[in-house]
Amino acid sequence: MVPAFSIALMLIILGGLVSVILSVSLVMVAIAFIASREDIRSVFDRDPAARSTFEVLTCYPGLHARIFHRMAHTLWHANLKWLARFLSHIARGLTGIEIHPGATIGRRFFIDHGMGVVIGETAEIGDDVTLYHGVTLGGTSWKEGKRHPTLGNGVVVGAGAKILGPIHIGDNAKIGSNAVVVKDVPPGATAAGIPARILDEEKKSGGGFNAYGIGNDHNDPVNKALHGLIGHSVTVDQRIEFILRQLEKMGVPVEEERATADKFDPNHLNKIVD
Ligand SMILES: CC(C)(COP(=O)(O)OP(=O)(O)OC[C@H]1O[C@@H](n2cnc3c(N)ncnc32)[C@H](O)[C@@H]1OP(=O)(O)O)[C@@H](O)C(=O)NCCC(=O)NCCS
C-alpha cells in the first residue's frame, strides 16, 4: 500500500515538473517567435555578459518587457485600454519593469538588468536607447497631456537615474547613474548629479582626447579640423573592433588583424595638435 502511494506521489510530482518545463518551453518559443532579430542583436551589442541566443531569450527581463510592451501598445491604440494596462501589469510582475502601454519606444531599445524601471504614459524614446535598472522616466504634474520626457536616439541612462517632466534629452546624450534630470540635455552632452548638471567636456577630457572635435584653441579652424579627424579615426577604430568581434563570434580567425593593427594614441596626437 505504502510503495503504491509513494509511486503515485512520485508520478504526480514528475507530471507536474514535466508540465512546468513544457509550459516554460512554450513561453520561450513564443518569445523567440515575437522577438525580432535586432532586439536580440542589441543585447549582444550592449552587454558583454550575453553568451548565447538561448540565454538572451530566457534570462533578459529587458527583452521580455519590450515584447510585452509591443503587444500592450498595439492593444492601447486599438482602444482596448484595460486589456493593455492589464498586460503591462502582468509584465511588471514578471520582469520588474513597468512600461505604460501608451509610451512610444523606438527600435533596438535595451534595458539592462531591468528591475525597478518605470516609463510613463507620454514618454517618447528614440532608436538605440539603453536604460539600466532603477531608471524612471516620470512626470511632475497631474495635468493630462505630455508630462513625461522625450529621449533622442542613442541616449544612455545610468542606473537609478530619474528624468522628470516633459523635457528633451538630445541624441547620444549620457545620463549619469542616480542623476535627477529636470532640464533639457543637449545632444551628445553628459549630465550627472542632483539636480543634474552638464559635465564640462574639456575638464572631463583633461585637455586630451575630445570626442567632440574641439581643442584648446576653439578659433583655429586647422586645429578644429585635426581634432575632428582624430575623433573620427577613434570612431572608425571602434566600428572595426565591433566588426572583428562579430567575425570572431562567427568563428573567423581575427588574431592576425589585431596583432598587426598600428598603435593609434588619440590622446598623444591631440596633445601635439594643442
Ligand atoms: C555620468 C557618466 C556617463 C560619466 O562618464 P564619463 O564621461 O567617463 O565621466 P568621468 O568618469 O570622467 O567623470 C567626470 C566627472 O563627473 C563625475 N561623475 C561621474 N559620474 C557621476 C555620477 N553618476 N554622478 C555624479 N557625478 C558623476 C566624476 O566624479 C567627474 O567629476 P570631476 O570632473 O569633478 O572629477 C558615468 O559616470 C555614469 O554614471 N554612467 C552610468 C553607468 C551605469 O549606470 N552603469 C550601470 C551598470 S550595471
The ligand as a Tripos MOL2 file, in Angstrom:
@<TRIPOS>MOLECULE
LIG
   48    50     1     0     0
SMALL
NO_CHARGES

@<TRIPOS>ATOM
      1 C1         27.9600   60.0400  -15.9840 C.3       1 LIG1
      2 C2         28.8690   59.0950  -16.7260 C.3       1 LIG1
      3 C3         28.2210   58.6930  -18.0600 C.3       1 LIG1
      4 C4         30.1620   59.8980  -16.9700 C.3       1 LIG1
      5 O1         31.1650   59.1080  -17.5140 O.3       1 LIG1
      6 P1         32.4950   59.8130  -18.1120 P.3       1 LIG1
      7 O2         32.1040   60.6010  -19.3030 O.co2     1 LIG1
      8 O3         33.5230   58.7430  -18.2890 O.co2     1 LIG1
      9 O4         32.9360   60.8570  -16.9860 O.3       1 LIG1
     10 P2         34.0460   60.7130  -15.8320 P.3       1 LIG1
     11 O5         34.0080   59.3650  -15.1800 O.co2     1 LIG1
     12 O6         35.3460   61.1730  -16.4190 O.co2     1 LIG1
     13 O7         33.5690   61.7880  -14.7350 O.3       1 LIG1
     14 C5         33.5570   63.1950  -14.9910 C.3       1 LIG1
     15 C6         33.1190   63.9110  -13.7470 C.3       1 LIG1
     16 O8         31.7660   63.5720  -13.4040 O.3       1 LIG1
     17 C7         31.6720   62.9580  -12.1150 C.3       1 LIG1
     18 N1         30.6810   61.8730  -12.2310 N.ar      1 LIG1
     19 C8         30.7320   60.7640  -12.9950 C.ar      1 LIG1
     20 N2         29.6230   60.0350  -12.8640 N.ar      1 LIG1
     21 C9         28.8350   60.7070  -11.9870 C.ar      1 LIG1
     22 C10        27.5430   60.4450  -11.4480 C.ar      1 LIG1
     23 N3         26.8380   59.3610  -11.8020 N.pl3     1 LIG1
     24 N4         27.0330   61.3520  -10.5740 N.ar      1 LIG1
     25 C11        27.7270   62.4720  -10.2310 C.ar      1 LIG1
     26 N5         28.9580   62.7710  -10.7300 N.ar      1 LIG1
     27 C12        29.4930   61.8910  -11.5860 C.ar      1 LIG1
     28 C13        33.0850   62.4560  -11.8430 C.3       1 LIG1
     29 O9         33.3540   62.3660  -10.4780 O.3       1 LIG1
     30 C14        33.9080   63.5440  -12.5010 C.3       1 LIG1
     31 O10        33.8990   64.6950  -11.6690 O.3       1 LIG1
     32 P3         35.1540   65.7420  -11.6210 P.3       1 LIG1
     33 O11        35.2800   66.3130  -13.0120 O.co2     1 LIG1
     34 O12        34.7510   66.7530  -10.6140 O.co2     1 LIG1
     35 O13        36.3270   64.9140  -11.2350 O.co2     1 LIG1
     36 C15        29.1600   57.7870  -15.9130 C.3       1 LIG1
     37 O14        29.9400   58.0890  -14.7780 O.3       1 LIG1
     38 C16        27.8880   57.0710  -15.4500 C.2       1 LIG1
     39 O15        27.2900   57.3750  -14.4330 O.2       1 LIG1
     40 N6         27.4680   56.0370  -16.2540 N.am      1 LIG1
     41 C17        26.3440   55.1720  -15.9440 C.3       1 LIG1
     42 C18        26.8780   53.7810  -15.6680 C.3       1 LIG1
     43 C19        25.8280   52.8460  -15.0900 C.2       1 LIG1
     44 O16        24.7630   53.2150  -14.6480 O.2       1 LIG1
     45 N7         26.1510   51.5820  -15.1210 N.am      1 LIG1
     46 C20        25.2810   50.5770  -14.6390 C.3       1 LIG1
     47 C21        25.8850   49.2440  -14.9470 C.3       1 LIG1
     48 S1         25.0020   47.9730  -14.1470 S.3       1 LIG1
@<TRIPOS>BOND
     1     1     2 1
     2     2     3 1
     3     2     4 1
     4     2    36 1
     5     4     5 1
     6     5     6 1
     7     6     7 2
     8     6     8 1
     9     6     9 1
    10     9    10 1
    11    10    11 2
    12    10    12 1
    13    10    13 1
    14    13    14 1
    15    14    15 1
    16    15    16 1
    17    15    30 1
    18    16    17 1
    19    17    18 1
    20    17    28 1
    21    18    19 ar
    22    18    27 ar
    23    19    20 ar
    24    20    21 ar
    25    21    22 ar
    26    21    27 ar
    27    22    23 1
    28    22    24 ar
    29    24    25 ar
    30    25    26 ar
    31    26    27 ar
    32    28    29 1
    33    28    30 1
    34    30    31 1
    35    31    32 1
    36    32    33 2
    37    32    34 1
    38    32    35 1
    39    36    37 1
    40    36    38 1
    41    38    39 2
    42    38    40 1
    43    40    41 1
    44    41    42 1
    45    42    43 1
    46    43    44 2
    47    43    45 1
    48    45    46 1
    49    46    47 1
    50    47    48 1
@<TRIPOS>SUBSTRUCTURE
     1 LIG1         1 GROUP 0 **** ****
